[in-house]
Amino acid sequence: MGSTKIVLGASINLTRSAMWLSVLVMTWGVLGSSVYAQRQMDKLDRGLVAVQAGPGEVYVSWRLLKDDPKDLAFNVYRQAEGTAQAVRLNDRPISKTCDFTDRGVSRGRYVYSLRAVKGGKEEQSGPSFTLEVTDKPQPYVSIKLQGDHTFQKVGIADLNGDGSLDIVIKQPNQNIDPYEKYWKPSPSTYKLEAYTLDGKMRWRYDLGWAIEQGIWYSPYIVYDLDGDGKAEVAVKTGEGDPRDSDGRVQSGPEYLTILDGETGKPVTRTDWPSRELFPSYNYASRNQLAVAYLDGKTPSLIVLRGTYNVMLAIAYRYEKGRLTEIWRFDNRGMERKFQGQGAHWTHAADVDGDGKDEIILGSVVLDDNGQPLWSTGLGHPDHAYVGDLDPARPGLEIYYGIETRQQKNGMCMVDARTGEILWGYDGPTRHVHSHGMCSDIDPRYPGAECYSADTDANKDFAWAKLWSAKGEVISEENISGFGPRVAYWDADPQRELVMGSRIRKYHPSQELSPRLEGSFVATVDLLGDWREEIITTLPGEMRIYVTTIPASDRRPCLLQDPIYRLDVAMAAMGYYQCPMTSFDLASQKAE
C-alpha cells in the first residue's frame, strides 16, 4: 500500500485579458454546458419510486436524464401480487411530467413498472418498484437498519454499477467537537454501513478507536473515483487503540484509506497530513475530504486538514488501485489573507469558466493546480453557498456568513471568479452562526434568497436578515433560528423550507404535507423526478420522504448537475449544507 507523487509545476496566470473576459461573459452558458459534457458522471437508472399518497392512492415518479430525447414518453403499469398480467394505467404515453397518480387502489402488494416510449414504440421491459398498500398511507421509503442505532451522515453513489444509487451511512448520530469546552470521550466507535435502496445491507466497516466520534475526526466520501462505474469509499482511518488516558487520540498513524464500494474491504491507503504541524489538538483535529474535477474530466480526491490557522490540502488521483499525488497546498508562510480562512465544509466548482474545478476552502479559493486563486481575507465563514445565485450576472457567485467579528460584510455575496464583494451588510456583526440558508424561496425576487443570523453575547439568536440576490433586505424575521433546511417539494422551481417536522412554502406562506418524523440528515434528488427527497434518521430506520404533489413539468435529474453532484458527495463530511446548482432553476426552461 502506498502512493506515487506527481507535482504540477505550472502555475496559473491570475489575470485575464479584457478580450477573454468579454468572451467569457457572453458565452458562459455555452461554455459551461460544453465543458461539463466531458466529465465522467454517474450512469443512473430511472430511479422509479412508488409511495402511498393517501387512502387508495399511489404516487409514482421517475427520473428524466439530461441525454434523453425531447420526445421520450413513458407508460406506467401495475401488477397485483398473485396475478400474471400487468395493467397499463395511463391512457396515452406520459411526456409532460415524470410522475403519475394511481387512484382507487385496494389493499395489497403491487409491482409498479415503467416502460419508455421512443419514436412511438414501447420498450419491452423497464424498472419496477414493489409497494404494500395499507390503510395507513406512508409517503416515504423505509429502510430498516441492522440495529437500533441512528446515523449522522449519508454518502450516496452506485456501489456495484447497476445504475441504482446506494447509501453509505455513518452511525451512530453522535458528534463530539474537538474544542476544549465541548470535548468529551467517545462512548463507542463509528461504523460505516452500506445499504441498497430496497433495504439490503451490503457491509459494515468499524472505524475503530483511532477515530473519535465527531464529524471533524471522521470525514468520508462515496464516489466513483476511477471511472469504472462503481463507487469507492474514501475515509480517514487509524490503527489499534491509540487513545490517551483521558480518551483523546493524539498519536498513532493516520491514513487516507480507499474501501471497495461493493465489499467495504480496504484496497489501498496513504498517510494523512500530519497532526504535528498544528499548534494544538483542537486545530489539528479539523479534517475534511473533497472531490473535484481538477482536469475537467476525471474526479480527484482532496485531503484537507486545518481550518483556523494552518491549512493543508493534498490532491490525489485514484487509478488501478493506487493513489497518485497531484499537488500540495500549505498556507504556512503565506500572507495574512490566506491564514485561517477555512470553513466547516468544502465546495468544488468551476468558478473561472475554464472547465476545471476550483476548491472553495471557506474564504480562500484554490485554483485547479493547487495555487491560491483569491481570498476575501474576511476569515472563517460559518456558511457559504456557491452557485448561479444571481442569474442576471454572468458566472457563479458565493454567499458568505462570516463567523469572525466584522465591522462590515459579515453577510455578503462575492463574484466566485475573483472574490470581489458584490454587496454586503454595511454594519458590525458579532458571530454569524450555523448553516444559514441560500436558495430561491421567493418568486418575487430573481435568483437565490440568502438568510443569515447573528448571535448575542451568549451565542444565542440576536437578529437576522433575508437578502435578495441583489442585496436587498426582504425580511428581518426569525426563520427557524440560525437557518432552515430547504427542498424542492411542490411543482414550482422555488425550494420550500424544512423546519423540524414541517415543510413550509415561504411565499405565499403555506404548510405542505407530510409532517416529518425523525431528525433531518439530508436533502437530495435521490429518487423519482427532479424534486428532492428528505432523508431522516430514527432509531433502527432510515426514512426517505418523497413528495406526492403532482408535477407540472419535467426536468433532468439534479444529480447530473456538476455543482449539485459534488455538494451531495461532500455532504457526507463536515457540517451539512443543502446542495446548490450551477444554474438558476426558475430561469431555465423545463422540458
N, C-alpha and C positions, 0 to 999 in steps of 0.2 A: 504494500500500500504506500502511496506517495503522490507527489505532484511534480510536474515539469514546469519550468519557468520561461516565459517569453515576455520580454519587456518591449513595449511600444515606445520608440524613441521620438517619434514625430509629435509635435505639439500643434494645437490648432491656432490659427491666426484669429484673435478675438475680434478684429474689426472686419466689417464687410463694406464693400464699395456701395455707393449710392445706387448704382445701376442694379446690383444684386438685390438690394433691399426693395427696390421698386418692383422687380420681378417677383420676389417672394410675396410681397403684399398682394399683387394682382392674381397670383396663381396658387395661393396657399391650398385651396380646396383640392385642386387637381393634383398638386404635388403630394399632398398628404395621402390621397387615395392611391396614387401610383406607387409610392414607396412602401406603403403598408402592405401592398399586394405581394411584395417579395418575402414577407415574413412567414416563418414556419408557425402555423397556428393549429389549434385543436381540430381534429376531424370529428365533428359532432353528429349524432343521430338526431331524430326528430324530437326527442325529449317529451314524448307523449305522456300525458298525465290525466287521470280522471279522479275527481273528488266529489263527494256528495254535497251539493249546494243547499239543499232543503229537503223536506219530505217528498220522496219520489222524484227528486230532481238531481241529475248528474251533470256536472260541468266537465267538458273535455277540451283540452288545449294542447297545442304542439308548436314546434319551432319552425320558423322560416329562416333559411340560411342565406347569406349575402350573395352566393352564386346561383341561387335558384332562378329559373327563368321567370319573366314577368307574368306569363300566362299559366303558371303552375297552379293547379287546384287540388282539392282533396275530397275524398269520401270517407265517412265515419261509419263503422259497423259495430254492432253489439251482438254478443253471443251469450246466451244464458248457460250456466253450468248444466251439463247433462243433455244438452241439445247438440245436434250435428250441424245446424245451419246458422251462419251469422246473418243478421238482418241489417241492410243498409238503412241509415237513419235520415239522411238528408235527401231532399227531392232532386237537387241539382248540385254539381260539384261546387265546393266552397272555395271561393277565390278572394273575397274581400277581407276576411279575417282568418285567423288561425285558431278558431275555437268553435264550439257547438254545445248547446244545452239540450240534453235529453230529458224530456219530462214524462211523467206518468209511469215511472219505473217501480215495479213492486220489489219487495224484499227478496234478497237472494244474491248469489255470486255471479258476476258477469265479467266477460272479457271484452274490452273495447279495443278496436283495432283501426288503423289508419292506412289508407291506400292513396298514393299520389296519382293524379291525373295529368299526363303530359301529352300535349297535342291532341287532346280529346280521348286518349286511350288510358284506361286504368291499369296500373301495375297489378301484378298477380298477388303480391303479398306486401306487408308493411309491419311496422311496430305494433305492439299490443300492450295493454295495461289491465291488470285484474283488480276488480273492486268489489268489496262486500257492501251491498246496500242494506241499511238498517233503519230502524225507527228514529235513530239519533244521528242527524247529519254531522259529518266530520269533514270540515273544509281544509284538511291538511293530510299530508303523508306522514305516517308514524313509523319510525324506525326504532325497534326495541334494542337497547344496548345490552352487551354481555356483562351485566352487573347493574347495581342500583345507583351508579355514580352520575354526576352531571359532567359537562365538559365546558372548556374555556374557549377553544378555538376550532375552526374548521379549515382544512385545506381541500380544495376542490379541483379534481382533474380526472382524466381517464387513466386508470392504473393498468388495464390489460389490453387496450387497443380495440375495444369493441364499439367505440363511439358513444357509449353511455358514461356519464360522469360518475365518479365515485367520491366518497368523502372520507378524509382522514381527520379524526378529531384528536385533540389533546385533552386528557382528563386527569384529575378532576378539575372543576371550576374553582380553583384556588389560586390566589395571587399574593405574593409577598414582594414588597418593594425593598430594594437594597438600601434606601436612605435610612440613616441611623435611628430616626424617631419612629419609623414604621416597620423596620425589620423584625422578624421573629423566626424561630427554627421551623423548617419544613416538617409537617407531620407525617408525610409519606412521599412517594416518588410520582413523577408524571409518567403517564403511559400514552403512546400514540396508538390509535385503533383505526383500522381501515374497514369501511362498510360500503356495500353496493347500495344503490337507491331502492332495491327491493328488499333490503334489510339483512343481507347476508354479511357476516363478519369475515373479513379476509385474513387479518393478522393483528397481533398486538406486539408493540415494542416498548419495553420498560427503559426509560432514560436513566434510571438508577440514581443513587445518592450523590453522584458527582454533579448533577443538575438540580439546583434548588427549585422549589415550587413558586416561581414568579415568571412573569412574562419576559423580563429582561435577561433571565438566565437561559431561556429555553426557546429561541427562535427556530421555526421550521417553515419550509416552503414545499408545496407539492406542485410539480411542473414537469413537463416533458423537456428535459434539458438537452437530450442528444438527438431528438428528431425521429425516434423510432416508433412514435405513436403511442408509447406507454410512458406514463409519468414516473419520475423518480421522487423520492422524498429527501430533501437536504435538511440536515438538522445539526444543531450543536450538541456534542456528546462529550463525555469524560470517561474515566475508568475507576472501578472499585468504589471505595467509600473514603474520600479524602476530607471529610468534614472535620473542622476543628472541634474542640471540646464544647463550644457554645453552639455548634451547628452550621457555622459559615463554611463555605468552600473557598479557600484562598490559596490552594496548592493543588498539584496534580496536573496531568496532561489534559489539554482541551483540544477538541477536534471539530473540524467540519466533516461530517460523515454523510455519505450518499447511501440511502437504502433503496433496494429494489422495490418498486411500487407494487408488484404482484405478490411478493412474498414477505416484505418487511425485513429482509436479510441485508446486512451491510455488504456493500460492494467495494468501496474504497473510502479513504479518508486522508486528510492532510491537517496540519496544525492550524488551530485557530489563532488569530492575532494575540500576542502575549499580553497578559494582565500586568506584567512588570513595568510597562511603560506609563502606567497611570498613577496619580498621586494618592489614591485611596481605594478601598474596597467598593464604596458606593459608585465612584466614577468608572472603575474597571468592570463593574457588573452590568453595564449597559451594552447589550449585544443585539444585533439585528441581521437579517438576511434580505436580499433583494434579487429580483430578476429584471434584466434589461437586455434589449437587442442592441448591443454596442456596435455591431457591424451592419445593423439594419435588416439582417436576415435570420440569424440564429440567436437563441437566448444564451445569455451569460449569467453567471451567479456571482453576486457581490456580497462579500462577508464584511460586516461592519462592527466596529467596537468604539464606544465613546460618544458622548452627547454634549457634556457641559464644559469640557476643556479640550483634552486630546481627542482627536477624531481620526480613526484609521479605516481604510477601505481597501479590500483586495478583490480583484475581479478574476474569475475563472471561467474557462470553457470545460464542459464535461463531454468527453467523447471516448467511445470504446472502453468504458470502464475506468477512465483516468481523468484526473483533474489537472488542467494546464493553466498556470498563472498567466494572466494577460498584462495587468498593471497593478501598481500600488499607489494609494494616496495616503499621505501622512501630513497632518497640518502643523506639526511641531516646527517651530522656526518661521512659520508664515506670519504675515502681518495680522494685526488685531482683528480685522473684519472676518478672517477665516477661523477664528478661535471660538469654540463654544457655541456654534450656530446650529447644533444638531436638534433633532426632533424625536418624537416618540413613535415614529413610523418612517417609512421610506417610500417615495414615489419614483417612477421612471416614466419619462415621456420625451418625445422628440420636440424639444422646445425651440430649436433653431431651424427646423424645416429641412435638414439635410438627410433625413431618412434614418438617422441613428439616434438611439435614446440617450438622453442625459439623465443623471441621477440627482434627484432633489433630496438633499440631506438637510431638511429644515430650511434655514435662511441662506444656505450656501448650495450652489448647484455645480456639479462636476460635469465636464464635457464627456463625450463618449470615450475619450482616451485617458480619462482619469485626471486631467488637468482642471484646476478651478476655472469655471466659466464666469461666474459672478457671485456676489454676496450682497445682501442688503445691509449687513452689519448690524441688524436690529437685535440679534441674539436668538435665544431659544424660543421657538413658537410652540404653543400647546396644540394648535391645529393649523393645518394647511391643506388646501384643496387645489388640484391642478386640472384644467380642462378648458373647453371653449366657454368660459364663464360670461363673456360679453360678446355676443355674436356680431355686434356692429364693428368690432375691431378685428383685424387680421391676426391669425395665430392664436396662441393659448395665453391664459392668464393664471395666476396663482393668488388665492385669497389666504391671508395670514391672520391668526390671532396670536399675538406675541405674549408669552408668559412674563418675560423680564420687564421690569418697570420702564415705562416710556413717557417722554414728555409729549409726544405725538406719534401717530402711525402705529399705535398698539393694535389697531384693527386696520388692515389696508389690503389693497389689491395691487399686484405688480405685473408688469409685462414679463411673461415666462422666458422670453428670448434674452432680455437684457437685465432684468431685475429692477428696471425703472419703476418707481412708485407712481401708479396712475391716480390713486386717491387714497386718503386715509383719514382716520379720526383726528381732528385738529384739537386735541386736548390730552391730558395726562391719563394714564392707566396704571393700575397697581399690579395686577396679575390676571391677565385674560386667561381663562381657565377651561380645561377639558376639551371635548371634541367639537364644540360649536356646531355649525350646520352650513352647508353650501350646496344649494340645489335650486332649480326652478320650481318654486312652490306657489307663485302668484302670477297668473296670466296677464295681469295688468301691466307688468314690467318685463321687458325683454331680458332674456338671459337668466343667470342664476342669482337668487337672493342669498345674502350672506348674513349669518347670525353669530354674534359673539357676546359673551357676558364677562364682566369684570367682577373682582372679589372685594370684600371688605377686609379689615384688619384681621378678622378671624378666619379668612379664606372661605367665607360664605358668599352667596349671591349678593351682589350690590346693585348692579344695573346692567341693562343690555340694549343692544341696537340691532335691528334688522335692516340691512342695506340692500339697495338695488345694485345691479351690476355697474351702474354709473356712479355709485357713491352717494345716492340719495337715501336719507333715513326714511324708511317706510313705516317703522313702528318701533316703540321702545317697550313693548310688552314683554313680560317674562314668558318665554316659550319653553316650557319644560326645563327650567333652571339653566344649566350650562349648555343646553342644546338638545333637540330631539334627534332621533334617527329618522330616516326617510325611506320611502319605497315608491316605485311606480306601481300603483294599485288599481286605480279606476281606468277609464278608457281614454283619458286625455294625456298630453305629453308633460304635464306637471307631476311632480312627486307629491305624495302625501306624507304627513307627519306620523311617526310611530313614537308614541309616548306611553311607556309602560304597557298596559294591556290594550290601549286604544289606538286605532288608526283614524286620523282626522285629516280632512281636506282643509287646507288653510284658507283659500278663497274660491268661492264662497264657503264659509265655515260649515262643515258638515261631518258628522261622525259616520264612519263606514264599518261594515261588518267584515270579519267577526271580531269578538273580543279574544285577544291572545292570552294563552296560558304559558307559563314558564318564563325564563329570563332570555332576553334578546341576545343573540350571538352574531347574526349576520343578515344582511340584505344582499340578494344575488339573483340574477336571471339564471336559475338552475334548471327549471323545467318549464314546459309549456311555451306560450308565446313570449313576446318581448317584455311583458310586465315582470316585475320581480317577485321572488318568494322571500318570506321572512322565516329564518331559522331560529328556533328557541330550544332551550335545554330544560328538561325536567328530570327528576331522579329516574334513571333507567330508561330514558326515552329522548329521542330527537324528534322534534316536530318541524315539518316544512309546510308552512301555511301558504296556500295558493289562492290568489284572487278568483272569485267566481262571478265577477262583474263582466258581462258580455263586452267584447272588444268592439271598437268602431272602425278599426283599420288593422293593417298588419305591417310589421317592421322586422328587419333582421334581428337575430339574437344579439343581445348586448354583449355577450361574451366574445363576440367576434370583433368588437372594437378594441384597439390596442391598449389605450389607457385603462379602460374598464377591466380588461382581462388581467393586466398586471396589478391593478389595485386589488382585484379579487385574490390573486395569488399572494400578495404581500399582506393581506388581511389576516393571514394565519400567524403573523407575528406582530409585535408592537401593540399599541393601543388602537382600538378599532376606529376606522373612518369609513363611511359609506362610499362605495366606488363611484368614480366620475367617468365622463365620456370625452372623447376628442371632438365631439360635435354637439351642437345645441339641438335637442330633440324637437323643440317647438318650431325651429326654423327649417327642419328637414321634412321634406315631403314624404308621407308614408307611401307604401307600395300600392 
